């Protein structure tokens, strides 16, 4: 599942702003359920160019992905990964503001048609 856009929802009810819709809510056991989640800092965290992402899935798959990734690309440097950790703190991301902003843009485009 692609969770990169999990916060790009446009609620009708004001009380629903600030919530994400992630497939993670439906995973009971990450090592047993046949689901792989992929997310990163580029979209919902509004950090384009920040190529830090993560995968959640069965332990064997993560190990295989790590092994394959080390041969396919250099990836993001360890210092950059460590610098990105504080950006994941929930208070750093104003999901409601992001949703309101992109809803306004969406509504504007829909009016043009």
Phi, psi and omega in degrees: 000138178270108180261008180303328183253025185295341180257359179270072176236154185236083184293147174278325183269127181304328181290344182272350179295144179098355180262148175256156175243098185243143176294342180302331180295342184253009178262117180278313180222111185300334180272347182246326181286138183280060183226138174236127180251136178234131180212172180188180185275350189290324188262283185297331179271000177054046179236065180299141182090344178274091187276056175249123180219174181213160179232135173243128181182187180303143184307319181295322179292318179298318179298317180294320179295317178298315180297312181294318181299327181292338178265339186269327184205163178288327181075186180276141182294151180302315178300322179292322177298315180295323178292335181281338184305313179297337179291343180276354179298131184307324182289347179283339184248120177263085183300320181298317179295319177299315181294317179297316181299310183285335173293317177301316179296319179296313180299321178299314180295320180294328178290332182293323184297000000 
